[in-house]
Amino acid sequence: VEDAVKAAVMTEDNAATVWLALQLGTPIPIPQSEIDKLHYRYTHVYGQHR
């Protein structure tokens, strides 16, 4: 159940982001290379104790 709630919250957050972006105009896609860099940072650096 907790995983389902987490997935629902993440889906709602993403939907809100997309809706807001569409209100501002046509969104500019983020290049896959940037997505890959940000994903790596989020999974390997963000929130890690140094």
PDB file of N, CA, C and O in Angstrom:
ATOM      1  N   VAL A   1       0.828  -1.197   0.000  1.00  0.00           N
ATOM      2  CA  VAL A   1       0.000   0.000   0.000  1.00  0.00           C
ATOM      3  C   VAL A   1       0.869   1.257   0.000  1.00  0.00           C
ATOM      4  O   VAL A   1       0.564   2.220  -0.702  1.00  0.00           O
ATOM      5  N   GLU A   2       1.946   1.253   0.780  1.00  0.00           N
ATOM      6  CA  GLU A   2       2.815   2.433   0.832  1.00  0.00           C
ATOM      7  C   GLU A   2       3.421   2.735  -0.533  1.00  0.00           C
ATOM      8  O   GLU A   2       3.528   3.897  -0.924  1.00  0.00           O
ATOM      9  N   ASP A   3       3.816   1.691  -1.256  1.00  0.00           N
ATOM     10  CA  ASP A   3       4.378   1.898  -2.598  1.00  0.00           C
ATOM     11  C   ASP A   3       3.346   2.501  -3.534  1.00  0.00           C
ATOM     12  O   ASP A   3       3.679   3.344  -4.367  1.00  0.00           O
ATOM     13  N   ALA A   4       2.094   2.074  -3.403  1.00  0.00           N
ATOM     14  CA  ALA A   4       1.029   2.604  -4.256  1.00  0.00           C
ATOM     15  C   ALA A   4       0.780   4.076  -3.949  1.00  0.00           C
ATOM     16  O   ALA A   4       0.573   4.874  -4.863  1.00  0.00           O
ATOM     17  N   VAL A   5       0.799   4.438  -2.681  1.00  0.00           N
ATOM     18  CA  VAL A   5       0.601   5.842  -2.297  1.00  0.00           C
ATOM     19  C   VAL A   5       1.758   6.688  -2.813  1.00  0.00           C
ATOM     20  O   VAL A   5       1.547   7.782  -3.336  1.00  0.00           O
ATOM     21  N   LYS A   6       2.981   6.182  -2.667  1.00  0.00           N
ATOM     22  CA  LYS A   6       4.148   6.912  -3.166  1.00  0.00           C
ATOM     23  C   LYS A   6       4.042   7.121  -4.673  1.00  0.00           C
ATOM     24  O   LYS A   6       4.315   8.215  -5.168  1.00  0.00           O
ATOM     25  N   ALA A   7       3.646   6.076  -5.406  1.00  0.00           N
ATOM     26  CA  ALA A   7       3.496   6.187  -6.860  1.00  0.00           C
ATOM     27  C   ALA A   7       2.410   7.188  -7.219  1.00  0.00           C
ATOM     28  O   ALA A   7       2.567   7.954  -8.169  1.00  0.00           O
ATOM     29  N   ALA A   8       1.311   7.193  -6.474  1.00  0.00           N
ATOM     30  CA  ALA A   8       0.221   8.129  -6.747  1.00  0.00           C
ATOM     31  C   ALA A   8       0.664   9.571  -6.510  1.00  0.00           C
ATOM     32  O   ALA A   8       0.341  10.458  -7.300  1.00  0.00           O
ATOM     33  N   VAL A   9       1.394   9.806  -5.436  1.00  0.00           N
ATOM     34  CA  VAL A   9       1.877  11.161  -5.133  1.00  0.00           C
ATOM     35  C   VAL A   9       2.857  11.622  -6.204  1.00  0.00           C
ATOM     36  O   VAL A   9       2.798  12.768  -6.650  1.00  0.00           O
ATOM     37  N   MET A  10       3.757  10.736  -6.618  1.00  0.00           N
ATOM     38  CA  MET A  10       4.718  11.098  -7.663  1.00  0.00           C
ATOM     39  C   MET A  10       3.997  11.402  -8.976  1.00  0.00           C
ATOM     40  O   MET A  10       4.374  12.333  -9.688  1.00  0.00           O
ATOM     41  N   THR A  11       2.969  10.627  -9.297  1.00  0.00           N
ATOM     42  CA  THR A  11       2.198  10.860 -10.518  1.00  0.00           C
ATOM     43  C   THR A  11       1.499  12.208 -10.460  1.00  0.00           C
ATOM     44  O   THR A  11       1.502  12.950 -11.442  1.00  0.00           O
ATOM     45  N   GLU A  12       0.901  12.532  -9.324  1.00  0.00           N
ATOM     46  CA  GLU A  12       0.235  13.830  -9.172  1.00  0.00           C
ATOM     47  C   GLU A  12       1.240  14.977  -9.277  1.00  0.00           C
ATOM     48  O   GLU A  12       0.951  15.994  -9.907  1.00  0.00           O
ATOM     49  N   ASP A  13       2.403  14.824  -8.674  1.00  0.00           N
ATOM     50  CA  ASP A  13       3.439  15.865  -8.760  1.00  0.00           C
ATOM     51  C   ASP A  13       3.870  16.078 -10.211  1.00  0.00           C
ATOM     52  O   ASP A  13       4.007  17.214 -10.664  1.00  0.00           O
ATOM     53  N   ASN A  14       4.081  14.986 -10.930  1.00  0.00           N
ATOM     54  CA  ASN A  14       4.476  15.100 -12.336  1.00  0.00           C
ATOM     55  C   ASN A  14       3.372  15.729 -13.169  1.00  0.00           C
ATOM     56  O   ASN A  14       3.645  16.552 -14.043  1.00  0.00           O
ATOM     57  N   ALA A  15       2.138  15.353 -12.911  1.00  0.00           N
ATOM     58  CA  ALA A  15       1.014  15.929 -13.650  1.00  0.00           C
ATOM     59  C   ALA A  15       0.926  17.432 -13.401  1.00  0.00           C
ATOM     60  O   ALA A  15       0.662  18.197 -14.328  1.00  0.00           O
ATOM     61  N   ALA A  16       1.144  17.860 -12.168  1.00  0.00           N
ATOM     62  CA  ALA A  16       1.107  19.287 -11.853  1.00  0.00           C
ATOM     63  C   ALA A  16       2.223  20.031 -12.578  1.00  0.00           C
ATOM     64  O   ALA A  16       2.012  21.138 -13.074  1.00  0.00           O
ATOM     65  N   THR A  17       3.400  19.435 -12.642  1.00  0.00           N
ATOM     66  CA  THR A  17       4.526  20.051 -13.341  1.00  0.00           C
ATOM     67  C   THR A  17       4.231  20.197 -14.825  1.00  0.00           C
ATOM     68  O   THR A  17       4.484  21.248 -15.414  1.00  0.00           O
ATOM     69  N   VAL A  18       3.694  19.140 -15.429  1.00  0.00           N
ATOM     70  CA  VAL A  18       3.361  19.186 -16.859  1.00  0.00           C
ATOM     71  C   VAL A  18       2.274  20.220 -17.110  1.00  0.00           C
ATOM     72  O   VAL A  18       2.363  20.992 -18.065  1.00  0.00           O
ATOM     73  N   TRP A  19       1.250  20.246 -16.265  1.00  0.00           N
ATOM     74  CA  TRP A  19       0.161  21.210 -16.440  1.00  0.00           C
ATOM     75  C   TRP A  19       0.708  22.638 -16.383  1.00  0.00           C
ATOM     76  O   TRP A  19       0.360  23.472 -17.220  1.00  0.00           O
ATOM     77  N   LEU A  20       1.562  22.917 -15.397  1.00  0.00           N
ATOM     78  CA  LEU A  20       2.132  24.257 -15.264  1.00  0.00           C
ATOM     79  C   LEU A  20       2.982  24.602 -16.479  1.00  0.00           C
ATOM     80  O   LEU A  20       2.893  25.715 -16.996  1.00  0.00           O
ATOM     81  N   ALA A  21       3.794  23.677 -16.935  1.00  0.00           N
ATOM     82  CA  ALA A  21       4.632  23.927 -18.111  1.00  0.00           C
ATOM     83  C   ALA A  21       3.771  24.255 -19.322  1.00  0.00           C
ATOM     84  O   ALA A  21       4.110  25.143 -20.104  1.00  0.00           O
ATOM     85  N   LEU A  22       2.668  23.550 -19.481  1.00  0.00           N
ATOM     86  CA  LEU A  22       1.785  23.803 -20.625  1.00  0.00           C
ATOM     87  C   LEU A  22       1.114  25.171 -20.528  1.00  0.00           C
ATOM     88  O   LEU A  22       0.798  25.773 -21.555  1.00  0.00           O
ATOM     89  N   GLN A  23       0.890  25.672 -19.311  1.00  0.00           N
ATOM     90  CA  GLN A  23       0.298  26.996 -19.142  1.00  0.00           C
ATOM     91  C   GLN A  23       1.264  28.091 -19.590  1.00  0.00           C
ATOM     92  O   GLN A  23       0.845  29.180 -19.983  1.00  0.00           O
ATOM     93  N   LEU A  24       2.553  27.790 -19.526  1.00  0.00           N
ATOM     94  CA  LEU A  24       3.576  28.767 -19.896  1.00  0.00           C
ATOM     95  C   LEU A  24       3.907  28.745 -21.381  1.00  0.00           C
ATOM     96  O   LEU A  24       4.610  29.627 -21.872  1.00  0.00           O
ATOM     97  N   GLY A  25       3.407  27.745 -22.099  1.00  0.00           N
ATOM     98  CA  GLY A  25       3.687  27.623 -23.527  1.00  0.00           C
ATOM     99  C   GLY A  25       4.086  26.201 -23.865  1.00  0.00           C
ATOM    100  O   GLY A  25       3.829  25.267 -23.105  1.00  0.00           O
ATOM    101  N   THR A  26       4.711  26.056 -25.003  1.00  0.00           N
ATOM    102  CA  THR A  26       5.156  24.738 -25.435  1.00  0.00           C
ATOM    103  C   THR A  26       6.433  24.365 -24.685  1.00  0.00           C
ATOM    104  O   THR A  26       7.443  25.060 -24.792  1.00  0.00           O
ATOM    105  N   PRO A  27       6.389  23.271 -23.928  1.00  0.00           N
ATOM    106  CA  PRO A  27       7.594  22.870 -23.191  1.00  0.00           C
ATOM    107  C   PRO A  27       8.735  22.505 -24.143  1.00  0.00           C
ATOM    108  O   PRO A  27       8.510  21.969 -25.228  1.00  0.00           O
ATOM    109  N   ILE A  28       9.944  22.803 -23.721  1.00  0.00           N
ATOM    110  CA  ILE A  28      11.135  22.443 -24.488  1.00  0.00           C
ATOM    111  C   ILE A  28      11.647  21.117 -23.924  1.00  0.00           C
ATOM    112  O   ILE A  28      11.963  21.035 -22.737  1.00  0.00           O
ATOM    113  N   PRO A  29      11.731  20.087 -24.755  1.00  0.00           N
ATOM    114  CA  PRO A  29      12.201  18.790 -24.247  1.00  0.00           C
ATOM    115  C   PRO A  29      13.632  18.883 -23.705  1.00  0.00           C
ATOM    116  O   PRO A  29      14.471  19.612 -24.234  1.00  0.00           O
ATOM    117  N   ILE A  30      13.879  18.133 -22.652  1.00  0.00           N
ATOM    118  CA  ILE A  30      15.222  18.053 -22.080  1.00  0.00           C
ATOM    119  C   ILE A  30      15.965  16.946 -22.823  1.00  0.00           C
ATOM    120  O   ILE A  30      15.456  15.831 -22.935  1.00  0.00           O
ATOM    121  N   PRO A  31      17.161  17.238 -23.331  1.00  0.00           N
ATOM    122  CA  PRO A  31      17.926  16.209 -24.045  1.00  0.00           C
ATOM    123  C   PRO A  31      18.205  14.991 -23.151  1.00  0.00           C
ATOM    124  O   PRO A  31      18.403  15.132 -21.944  1.00  0.00           O
ATOM    125  N   GLN A  32      18.217  13.810 -23.748  1.00  0.00           N
ATOM    126  CA  GLN A  32      18.446  12.578 -22.986  1.00  0.00           C
ATOM    127  C   GLN A  32      19.759  12.628 -22.217  1.00  0.00           C
ATOM    128  O   GLN A  32      19.845  12.092 -21.112  1.00  0.00           O
ATOM    129  N   SER A  33      20.782  13.263 -22.781  1.00  0.00           N
ATOM    130  CA  SER A  33      22.074  13.347 -22.083  1.00  0.00           C
ATOM    131  C   SER A  33      21.940  14.113 -20.766  1.00  0.00           C
ATOM    132  O   SER A  33      22.579  13.758 -19.775  1.00  0.00           O
ATOM    133  N   GLU A  34      21.117  15.154 -20.751  1.00  0.00           N
ATOM    134  CA  GLU A  34      20.890  15.918 -19.523  1.00  0.00           C
ATOM    135  C   GLU A  34      20.082  15.096 -18.525  1.00  0.00           C
ATOM    136  O   GLU A  34      20.360  15.121 -17.326  1.00  0.00           O
ATOM    137  N   ILE A  35      19.089  14.374 -19.013  1.00  0.00           N
ATOM    138  CA  ILE A  35      18.291  13.508 -18.145  1.00  0.00           C
ATOM    139  C   ILE A  35      19.196  12.478 -17.487  1.00  0.00           C
ATOM    140  O   ILE A  35      19.091  12.225 -16.286  1.00  0.00           O
ATOM    141  N   ASP A  36      20.084  11.886 -18.273  1.00  0.00           N
ATOM    142  CA  ASP A  36      21.005  10.880 -17.745  1.00  0.00           C
ATOM    143  C   ASP A  36      21.908  11.474 -16.663  1.00  0.00           C
ATOM    144  O   ASP A  36      22.124  10.846 -15.626  1.00  0.00           O
ATOM    145  N   LYS A  37      22.442  12.688 -16.899  1.00  0.00           N
ATOM    146  CA  LYS A  37      23.304  13.339 -15.906  1.00  0.00           C
ATOM    147  C   LYS A  37      22.534  13.626 -14.620  1.00  0.00           C
ATOM    148  O   LYS A  37      23.030  13.375 -13.521  1.00  0.00           O
ATOM    149  N   LEU A  38      21.316  14.155 -14.765  1.00  0.00           N
ATOM    150  CA  LEU A  38      20.514  14.481 -13.592  1.00  0.00           C
ATOM    151  C   LEU A  38      20.101  13.222 -12.834  1.00  0.00           C
ATOM    152  O   LEU A  38      20.085  13.209 -11.604  1.00  0.00           O
ATOM    153  N   HIS A  39      19.768  12.165 -13.572  1.00  0.00           N
ATOM    154  CA  HIS A  39      19.396  10.908 -12.922  1.00  0.00           C
ATOM    155  C   HIS A  39      20.577  10.353 -12.137  1.00  0.00           C
ATOM    156  O   HIS A  39      20.409   9.897 -11.006  1.00  0.00           O
ATOM    157  N   TYR A  40      21.766  10.386 -12.722  1.00  0.00           N
ATOM    158  CA  TYR A  40      22.959   9.912 -12.014  1.00  0.00           C
ATOM    159  C   TYR A  40      23.180  10.727 -10.740  1.00  0.00           C
ATOM    160  O   TYR A  40      23.438  10.171  -9.672  1.00  0.00           O
ATOM    161  N   ARG A  41      23.075  12.045 -10.866  1.00  0.00           N
ATOM    162  CA  ARG A  41      23.282  12.908  -9.695  1.00  0.00           C
ATOM    163  C   ARG A  41      22.267  12.587  -8.605  1.00  0.00           C
ATOM    164  O   ARG A  41      22.618  12.499  -7.429  1.00  0.00           O
ATOM    165  N   TYR A  42      21.009  12.414  -8.997  1.00  0.00           N
ATOM    166  CA  TYR A  42      19.955  12.121  -8.022  1.00  0.00           C
ATOM    167  C   TYR A  42      20.185  10.774  -7.341  1.00  0.00           C
ATOM    168  O   TYR A  42      19.963  10.647  -6.137  1.00  0.00           O
ATOM    169  N   THR A  43      20.623   9.775  -8.093  1.00  0.00           N
ATOM    170  CA  THR A  43      20.769   8.435  -7.524  1.00  0.00           C
ATOM    171  C   THR A  43      22.119   8.190  -6.853  1.00  0.00           C
ATOM    172  O   THR A  43      22.249   7.250  -6.069  1.00  0.00           O
ATOM    173  N   HIS A  44      23.132   9.018  -7.146  1.00  0.00           N
ATOM    174  CA  HIS A  44      24.457   8.762  -6.593  1.00  0.00           C
ATOM    175  C   HIS A  44      25.023   9.893  -5.727  1.00  0.00           C
ATOM    176  O   HIS A  44      25.958   9.666  -4.960  1.00  0.00           O
ATOM    177  N   VAL A  45      24.480  11.091  -5.836  1.00  0.00           N
ATOM    178  CA  VAL A  45      25.062  12.231  -5.123  1.00  0.00           C
ATOM    179  C   VAL A  45      24.053  12.876  -4.178  1.00  0.00           C
ATOM    180  O   VAL A  45      24.354  13.102  -3.006  1.00  0.00           O
ATOM    181  N   TYR A  46      22.873  13.168  -4.677  1.00  0.00           N
ATOM    182  CA  TYR A  46      21.856  13.901  -3.928  1.00  0.00           C
ATOM    183  C   TYR A  46      21.511  13.183  -2.625  1.00  0.00           C
ATOM    184  O   TYR A  46      21.154  12.005  -2.628  1.00  0.00           O
ATOM    185  N   GLY A  47      21.622  13.903  -1.518  1.00  0.00           N
ATOM    186  CA  GLY A  47      21.240  13.356  -0.227  1.00  0.00           C
ATOM    187  C   GLY A  47      22.280  12.465   0.428  1.00  0.00           C
ATOM    188  O   GLY A  47      22.048  11.948   1.521  1.00  0.00           O
ATOM    189  N   GLN A  48      23.412  12.277  -0.216  1.00  0.00           N
ATOM    190  CA  GLN A  48      24.458  11.429   0.353  1.00  0.00           C
ATOM    191  C   GLN A  48      25.292  12.245   1.337  1.00  0.00           C
ATOM    192  O   GLN A  48      25.613  13.408   1.091  1.00  0.00           O
ATOM    193  N   HIS A  49      25.630  11.617   2.441  1.00  0.00           N
ATOM    194  CA  HIS A  49      26.497  12.279   3.421  1.00  0.00           C
ATOM    195  C   HIS A  49      27.927  12.262   2.903  1.00  0.00           C
ATOM    196  O   HIS A  49      28.399  11.263   2.361  1.00  0.00           O
ATOM    197  N   ARG A  50      28.593  13.370   3.080  1.00  0.00           N
ATOM    198  CA  ARG A  50      29.980  13.462   2.600  1.00  0.00           C
ATOM    199  C   ARG A  50      30.941  13.459   3.741  1.00  0.00           C
ATOM    200  O   ARG A  50      32.152  13.531   3.529  1.00  0.00           O
TER     201      ARG A  50
END
